[in-house]
Amino acid sequence: MNKRQTTKALALVLLILSTLFGQGTSYPPPTTLVTIPTAGTLVRGSFSMEMRVQKGGGMSTALQAGITDRFQFGLSYGASNLIGDDSLRWYPRPEANLKYRLIDETTSMPGVAMGINTQGFGGYNDADSLKRYDTKAYGFYTSASKNWQTPLGNAGLHAGMSYNFLEIADGDEDPNLFFGMDLEFNPELSVLIEWNAALNENDMQSKSLAINKGGYLNAAVRWTFVDHLHIELDFNNLLFDDEKVDYFNRELKITYIEYF
């Protein structure tokens, strides 16, 4: 192989490697994992509809819209015992979800977003000493996300801090931490894993209600069934407290994304 052929071959190898392992700044990151928020936002002129089927026949729905490429806004509502023969237990109010991306992701720096999400998970406990969801909402949060492209697809790392300023009747007002990652195996299939430290569920009344041990470890398989439609099977609370329960939660989440 002469010098010119060697140069061409090297250039081709570098092009392939840059394609496979180049930073994924142009790849749209997810806006959430199983429950935790990322720094990703819906683009301007898009909206998403989400339905979450939860334990005990519970269901919540959410509608969100990309107002700008940095700002999204949404509302959610739901009920426990929606499916089944028990009495309906509606959530006390519609909940809000706002997010603004402060810093765009670059090849060397993560994207950073701030937001408010008041929608908790599971049933709502309306006793005066609780006034909270089974798993508290993230409340006010800051999240950071960094994405790469691998030979399989997009891979992302996500982390953040949150403070729930509404669900504090149980006496636990501590700030919280969360981490997560997502990995695509192909354009249709990806896996998600996250850890919600649940630092605001380890004191007083909240400790007696919580069924986790060392935070909530959640995982999911997300399948893009057709364009814009995601079907997700969630496995929540894998670190369950075996002194209180002997199972983890299995939930179904369906998300549809469309453009105006």
KEKE-3310 file (N, C-alpha, C; in steps of 0.2 Angstrom, whole numbers, plus 5000, padded with zeros to 4 digits):
npx = (5004:5003:5009:4999:4987:4988:4985:4972:4965:4967:4960:4947:4945:4945:4934:4924:4925:4922:4909:4903:4907:4905:4901:4884:4877:4868:4858:4842:4839:4831:4816:4813:4817:4813:4806:4813:4818:4827:4839:4834:4822:4806:4805:4801:4784:4780:4771:4767:4759:4755:4752:4751:4750:4747:4751:4738:4727:4728:4730:4738:4738:4746:4749:4760:4769:4780:4785:4795:4811:4818:4809:4797:4780:4767:4753:4746:4735:4726:4721:4718:4713:4706:4705:4696:4686:4685:4682:4684:4698:4702:4716:4721:4721:4725:4742:4757:4770:4785:4798:4814:4828:4843:4857:4864:4869:4886:4900:4909:4903:4889:4871:4860:4846:4832:4818:4800:4791:4776:4770:4767:4770:4760:4747:4737:4739:4729:4728:4729:4742:4750:4747:4752:4760:4762:4775:4785:4783:4796:4797:4804:4818:4835:4843:4856:4863:4872:4875:4880:4885:4885:4891:4879:4869:4861:4868:4866:4870:4863:4859:4854:4847:4834:4820:4806:4793:4780:4774:4776:4770:4772:4783:4796:4808:4819:4831:4834:4842:4846:4850:4854:4853:4853:4852:4853:4849:4845:4837:4824:4823:4827:4835:4833:4839:4838:4841:4833:4836:4828:4829:4821:4812:4815:4813:4803:4785:4786:4795:4789:4779:4786:4792:4804:4821:4835:4833:4825:4827:4825:4820:4818:4811:4811:4801:4800:4786:4779:4782:4784:4778:4779:4781:4782:4789:4790:4800:4799:4805:4815:4824:4816:4809:4811:4805:4793:4786:4785:4789:4792:4787:4777:4774:4766:4769:4764:4768:4765:4771:4770:4769:4765)
npy = (4994:5011:5027:5037:5029:5024:5035:5039:5027:5029:5041:5037:5028:5036:5044:5035:5031:5044:5045:5035:5037:5050:5065:5067:5079:5083:5074:5071:5071:5061:5068:5064:5050:5035:5040:5052:5069:5075:5085:5087:5095:5097:5101:5117:5119:5106:5092:5082:5067:5058:5042:5034:5018:5012:5004:4995:4998:5011:5027:5039:5054:5065:5080:5089:5103:5110:5126:5135:5131:5129:5129:5121:5116:5109:5099:5088:5074:5062:5046:5035:5017:5017:5008:4993:4988:4995:5011:5026:5036:5051:5062:5076:5088:5096:5094:5103:5105:5111:5116:5123:5125:5130:5129:5124:5108:5103:5097:5095:5099:5096:5098:5109:5111:5119:5116:5114:5101:5095:5083:5068:5050:5035:5032:5045:5051:5057:5060:5071:5071:5068:5071:5068:5060:5042:5040:5054:5069:5078:5091:5107:5107:5105:5099:5090:5084:5073:5067:5054:5047:5030:5014:5007:5016:5031:5036:5041:5051:5056:5068:5076:5088:5090:5099:5096:5107:5106:5093:5092:5089:5078:5080:5079:5088:5088:5091:5083:5070:5063:5051:5044:5034:5031:5020:5016:5002:4999:5009:5007:5001:5004:5005:5010:5016:5021:5031:5037:5045:5048:5056:5064:5056:5049:5052:5054:5054:5051:5040:5029:5027:5025:5012:5009:5004:5012:5021:5024:5012:5011:5004:5002:4996:5003:5005:5010:5009:5013:5027:5041:5035:5028:5014:5008:4998:4998:4995:4997:5003:4993:4991:4987:4987:4973:4970:4976:4974:4962:4963:4971:4986:4985:4994:5002:5013:5024:5034:5048:5058:5072:5084:5101)
npz = (5000:4995:5000:4997:4997:5009:5017:5012:5017:5031:5033:5030:5040:5051:5048:5049:5063:5069:5065:5071:5085:5088:5096:5103:5100:5091:5092:5098:5115:5128:5136:5149:5160:5167:5178:5182:5178:5163:5155:5143:5131:5124:5107:5099:5094:5095:5104:5118:5123:5137:5145:5160:5167:5183:5198:5207:5199:5195:5186:5177:5167:5155:5147:5137:5130:5118:5120:5116:5109:5120:5131:5139:5143:5154:5159:5171:5177:5187:5194:5207:5208:5196:5186:5189:5203:5214:5224:5216:5217:5215:5210:5220:5213:5197:5191:5188:5175:5171:5161:5158:5147:5152:5148:5133:5127:5123:5114:5124:5136:5147:5144:5153:5163:5171:5181:5186:5193:5199:5199:5208:5210:5209:5221:5230:5246:5257:5271:5285:5290:5280:5266:5252:5238:5234:5230:5231:5221:5210:5212:5213:5202:5196:5182:5174:5158:5148:5132:5120:5105:5101:5093:5094:5096:5103:5119:5135:5150:5166:5179:5194:5206:5217:5225:5235:5237:5241:5246:5260:5272:5279:5287:5282:5274:5266:5253:5237:5228:5211:5198:5182:5167:5149:5136:5119:5109:5096:5083:5088:5101:5118:5133:5150:5166:5182:5198:5211:5225:5236:5247:5254:5260:5272:5285:5300:5298:5284:5283:5288:5278:5266:5255:5250:5250:5253:5243:5227:5215:5198:5182:5165:5149:5133:5119:5103:5095:5083:5072:5082:5093:5109:5119:5135:5147:5164:5178:5194:5209:5213:5224:5235:5251:5260:5272:5272:5260:5247:5233:5218:5208:5193:5179:5166:5152:5140:5127:5116:5103:5094:5080:5078)
capx = (5000:5008:5008:4992:4982:4988:4982:4965:4963:4967:4955:4941:4944:4944:4927:4919:4925:4919:4902:4901:4908:4905:4896:4877:4873:4862:4853:4837:4839:4824:4815:4813:4819:4807:4803:4818:4819:4833:4840:4831:4815:4802:4806:4796:4779:4779:4768:4767:4753:4758:4748:4755:4746:4751:4748:4731:4722:4729:4732:4739:4739:4750:4750:4765:4770:4786:4783:4801:4816:4821:4804:4791:4775:4762:4748:4744:4730:4725:4717:4719:4708:4703:4703:4694:4679:4685:4680:4689:4702:4705:4721:4717:4722:4730:4748:4761:4777:4788:4806:4818:4835:4848:4863:4864:4874:4891:4904:4913:4899:4882:4866:4858:4839:4829:4810:4796:4786:4773:4766:4770:4768:4756:4741:4738:4738:4726:4728:4732:4749:4754:4746:4758:4759:4766:4782:4784:4786:4802:4796:4809:4824:4840:4846:4861:4863:4877:4874:4885:4883:4889:4889:4872:4864:4862:4869:4865:4870:4859:4860:4851:4845:4827:4817:4799:4790:4773:4773:4780:4766:4775:4789:4803:4809:4826:4832:4834:4847:4844:4854:4851:4857:4849:4856:4849:4851:4844:4832:4817:4823:4832:4835:4833:4840:4839:4841:4830:4839:4823:4832:4815:4807:4818:4812:4796:4780:4787:4799:4784:4776:4791:4793:4810:4827:4841:4831:4821:4830:4820:4823:4813:4813:4807:4800:4797:4782:4779:4785:4781:4774:4784:4778:4788:4788:4794:4801:4800:4807:4819:4827:4810:4810:4807:4802:4786:4783:4790:4788:4793:4781:4777:4770:4766:4769:4763:4770:4764:4774:4768:4772:4760)
capy = (5000:5016:5033:5040:5024:5024:5042:5038:5022:5032:5046:5033:5025:5042:5046:5030:5032:5050:5044:5030:5039:5057:5067:5066:5085:5083:5068:5073:5067:5060:5073:5060:5043:5032:5046:5058:5073:5076:5092:5088:5098:5096:5107:5121:5116:5099:5091:5075:5065:5052:5039:5029:5014:5011:4999:4996:5001:5018:5029:5046:5056:5071:5083:5094:5106:5114:5133:5136:5125:5128:5129:5117:5117:5104:5098:5081:5072:5055:5044:5028:5013:5019:5001:4989:4988:4999:5018:5030:5041:5056:5066:5082:5094:5095:5096:5106:5102:5117:5115:5128:5123:5136:5129:5119:5103:5104:5091:5095:5101:5094:5103:5110:5113:5120:5115:5112:5096:5094:5077:5063:5044:5031:5035:5051:5050:5063:5061:5078:5070:5065:5075:5067:5054:5037:5043:5061:5073:5080:5098:5111:5103:5106:5093:5090:5078:5072:5062:5052:5041:5024:5010:5005:5022:5036:5034:5047:5051:5062:5069:5082:5089:5093:5100:5096:5112:5105:5087:5092:5088:5072:5082:5078:5094:5088:5091:5076:5069:5058:5050:5040:5033:5028:5017:5013:4996:5001:5015:5006:4999:5007:5003:5015:5015:5028:5030:5042:5044:5048:5059:5067:5050:5045:5055:5055:5050:5048:5034:5024:5026:5023:5005:5008:5003:5015:5025:5020:5010:5010:5002:5001:4995:5008:5002:5014:5004:5016:5034:5045:5032:5025:5010:5007:4993:5000:4990:5002:5001:4987:4991:4987:4985:4966:4969:4978:4971:4956:4964:4978:4988:4984:4999:5003:5020:5025:5041:5049:5064:5075:5091:5106)
capz = (5000:4995:5004:4996:4999:5017:5019:5011:5022:5037:5033:5030:5047:5055:5046:5052:5070:5071:5064:5077:5092:5088:5102:5101:5101:5086:5093:5103:5121:5131:5141:5155:5160:5170:5182:5183:5172:5160:5153:5136:5131:5118:5102:5098:5090:5097:5110:5119:5127:5141:5149:5164:5171:5189:5202:5210:5194:5195:5179:5176:5160:5155:5141:5137:5123:5117:5118:5112:5109:5127:5136:5138:5149:5153:5165:5172:5181:5187:5199:5209:5207:5190:5183:5195:5206:5221:5224:5213:5222:5211:5213:5223:5208:5191:5193:5183:5173:5167:5161:5154:5147:5153:5144:5128:5127:5118:5114:5131:5142:5147:5145:5160:5163:5178:5180:5192:5192:5205:5199:5211:5207:5214:5224:5234:5253:5259:5278:5286:5292:5274:5260:5247:5234:5237:5229:5230:5215:5211:5214:5209:5201:5191:5180:5169:5154:5142:5127:5115:5100:5101:5088:5094:5096:5108:5126:5139:5157:5168:5186:5196:5212:5218:5232:5234:5242:5242:5250:5266:5278:5283:5291:5279:5269:5264:5246:5235:5222:5206:5193:5178:5161:5144:5130:5113:5106:5089:5083:5091:5107:5122:5141:5155:5173:5186:5205:5215:5232:5241:5254:5257:5263:5277:5292:5303:5295:5277:5283:5289:5272:5261:5254:5247:5255:5250:5237:5222:5209:5193:5176:5160:5142:5129:5112:5098:5091:5077:5073:5087:5098:5113:5124:5140:5153:5169:5184:5199:5216:5213:5230:5239:5258:5260:5278:5271:5254:5244:5226:5215:5204:5186:5176:5158:5150:5133:5125:5109:5102:5087:5079:5075)
cpx = (5004:5005:5001:4987:4982:4984:4974:4962:4962:4961:4948:4940:4942:4936:4922:4919:4922:4911:4899:4901:4907:4900:4889:4874:4867:4857:4849:4837:4832:4823:4814:4815:4812:4803:4807:4818:4826:4834:4837:4824:4812:4804:4800:4791:4778:4775:4768:4762:4756:4752:4752:4750:4750:4748:4741:4726:4723:4731:4732:4740:4742:4750:4755:4766:4777:4784:4789:4805:4819:4816:4799:4786:4770:4758:4747:4739:4729:4721:4719:4713:4703:4700:4702:4687:4679:4683:4686:4692:4705:4711:4718:4717:4726:4736:4752:4768:4780:4795:4809:4825:4839:4854:4863:4870:4879:4895:4908:4909:4892:4877:4863:4851:4837:4821:4807:4791:4783:4769:4770:4768:4765:4750:4743:4735:4735:4725:4732:4740:4753:4753:4751:4756:4763:4773:4782:4786:4793:4802:4801:4815:4829:4843:4851:4861:4868:4875:4879:4882:4888:4887:4882:4867:4866:4863:4869:4866:4867:4860:4857:4850:4838:4825:4809:4796:4783:4771:4777:4776:4769:4781:4796:4803:4816:4826:4834:4839:4844:4849:4851:4855:4852:4853:4851:4853:4850:4839:4825:4818:4829:4830:4836:4835:4841:4838:4838:4832:4834:4825:4826:4810:4811:4818:4804:4791:4782:4791:4794:4780:4780:4792:4800:4816:4833:4839:4827:4825:4825:4823:4817:4816:4808:4807:4797:4793:4781:4782:4781:4778:4779:4780:4784:4785:4793:4794:4803:4801:4810:4823:4821:4813:4807:4804:4794:4783:4788:4789:4791:4787:4782:4772:4771:4765:4769:4764:4769:4767:4772:4770:4766:4761)
cpy = (5006:5022:5036:5035:5023:5030:5041:5033:5025:5037:5043:5030:5031:5044:5041:5031:5038:5049:5040:5033:5046:5059:5068:5073:5086:5078:5071:5069:5066:5066:5070:5053:5039:5037:5052:5062:5074:5083:5093:5091:5096:5102:5111:5118:5109:5098:5083:5073:5058:5049:5034:5025:5011:5006:5000:4999:5008:5020:5037:5048:5063:5074:5089:5097:5110:5121:5136:5130:5124:5127:5125:5117:5111:5103:5090:5080:5065:5053:5037:5024:5014:5013:4996:4990:4992:5007:5022:5035:5046:5060:5073:5088:5092:5097:5099:5104:5108:5115:5121:5126:5129:5135:5123:5114:5104:5098:5090:5096:5098:5100:5103:5113:5114:5119:5114:5106:5094:5087:5071:5056:5039:5035:5041:5050:5056:5064:5067:5077:5068:5070:5075:5061:5049:5038:5050:5064:5076:5088:5102:5107:5107:5100:5094:5083:5079:5066:5061:5047:5036:5020:5007:5010:5027:5033:5041:5046:5057:5062:5075:5082:5092:5095:5101:5101:5111:5099:5087:5091:5082:5074:5082:5083:5094:5088:5084:5076:5063:5057:5045:5039:5030:5025:5014:5007:4996:5007:5014:5004:5002:5004:5009:5013:5021:5026:5037:5041:5044:5051:5062:5062:5046:5048:5055:5051:5047:5042:5028:5022:5023:5015:5004:5007:5006:5019:5021:5019:5008:5008:5001:4999:4999:5005:5007:5010:5007:5023:5038:5042:5027:5020:5008:5003:4995:4995:4995:4999:4994:4986:4991:4985:4978:4965:4972:4975:4966:4957:4971:4980:4987:4989:4999:5010:5020:5033:5042:5057:5066:5082:5095:5107)
cpz = (5000:4999:5003:4998:5006:5020:5018:5016:5029:5038:5033:5037:5051:5054:5049:5059:5072:5070:5070:5084:5093:5094:5099:5102:5097:5088:5099:5109:5123:5136:5148:5154:5162:5174:5182:5177:5170:5158:5146:5137:5124:5113:5101:5093:5090:5103:5111:5124:5130:5145:5153:5168:5177:5193:5205:5205:5193:5188:5180:5169:5160:5148:5141:5130:5123:5115:5114:5112:5115:5132:5134:5144:5148:5160:5165:5177:5181:5193:5201:5208:5201:5186:5189:5197:5213:5219:5220:5218:5217:5214:5215:5218:5202:5193:5187:5182:5169:5167:5156:5154:5147:5148:5139:5129:5122:5118:5120:5137:5142:5147:5152:5160:5171:5176:5187:5189:5198:5205:5202:5207:5212:5216:5228:5241:5256:5267:5280:5288:5286:5269:5255:5243:5237:5236:5227:5223:5216:5213:5209:5208:5196:5189:5174:5165:5149:5138:5122:5110:5100:5095:5088:5093:5101:5115:5130:5147:5160:5176:5188:5203:5212:5225:5231:5240:5244:5247:5256:5273:5282:5287:5288:5273:5266:5256:5244:5229:5217:5201:5188:5171:5156:5139:5125:5111:5098:5089:5087:5098:5111:5129:5145:5162:5176:5194:5208:5222:5237:5248:5257:5259:5268:5284:5294:5299:5288:5278:5284:5283:5266:5261:5251:5252:5251:5244:5232:5216:5204:5186:5171:5153:5138:5122:5108:5093:5084:5078:5078:5093:5102:5118:5128:5145:5158:5175:5189:5206:5217:5220:5236:5246:5259:5267:5278:5265:5251:5236:5224:5210:5197:5183:5169:5157:5143:5132:5118:5108:5095:5087:5076:5068)
residu = (MET:ASN:LYS:ARG:GLN:THR:THR:LYS:ALA:LEU:ALA:LEU:VAL:LEU:LEU:ILE:LEU:SER:THR:LEU:PHE:GLY:GLN:GLY:THR:SER:TYR:PRO:PRO:PRO:THR:THR:LEU:VAL:THR:ILE:PRO:THR:ALA:GLY:THR:LEU:VAL:ARG:GLY:SER:PHE:SER:MET:GLU:MET:ARG:VAL:GLN:LYS:GLY:GLY:GLY:MET:SER:THR:ALA:LEU:GLN:ALA:GLY:ILE:THR:ASP:ARG:PHE:GLN:PHE:GLY:LEU:SER:TYR:GLY:ALA:SER:ASN:LEU:ILE:GLY:ASP:ASP:SER:LEU:ARG:TRP:TYR:PRO:ARG:PRO:GLU:ALA:ASN:LEU:LYS:TYR:ARG:LEU:ILE:ASP:GLU:THR:THR:SER:MET:PRO:GLY:VAL:ALA:MET:GLY:ILE:ASN:THR:GLN:GLY:PHE:GLY:GLY:TYR:ASN:ASP:ALA:ASP:SER:LEU:LYS:ARG:TYR:ASP:THR:LYS:ALA:TYR:GLY:PHE:TYR:THR:SER:ALA:SER:LYS:ASN:TRP:GLN:THR:PRO:LEU:GLY:ASN:ALA:GLY:LEU:HIS:ALA:GLY:MET:SER:TYR:ASN:PHE:LEU:GLU:ILE:ALA:ASP:GLY:ASP:GLU:ASP:PRO:ASN:LEU:PHE:PHE:GLY:MET:ASP:LEU:GLU:PHE:ASN:PRO:GLU:LEU:SER:VAL:LEU:ILE:GLU:TRP:ASN:ALA:ALA:LEU:ASN:GLU:ASN:ASP:MET:GLN:SER:LYS:SER:LEU:ALA:ILE:ASN:LYS:GLY:GLY:TYR:LEU:ASN:ALA:ALA:VAL:ARG:TRP:THR:PHE:VAL:ASP:HIS:LEU:HIS:ILE:GLU:LEU:ASP:PHE:ASN:ASN:LEU:LEU:PHE:ASP:ASP:GLU:LYS:VAL:ASP:TYR:PHE:ASN:ARG:GLU:LEU:LYS:ILE:THR:TYR:ILE:GLU:TYR:PHE)
# end
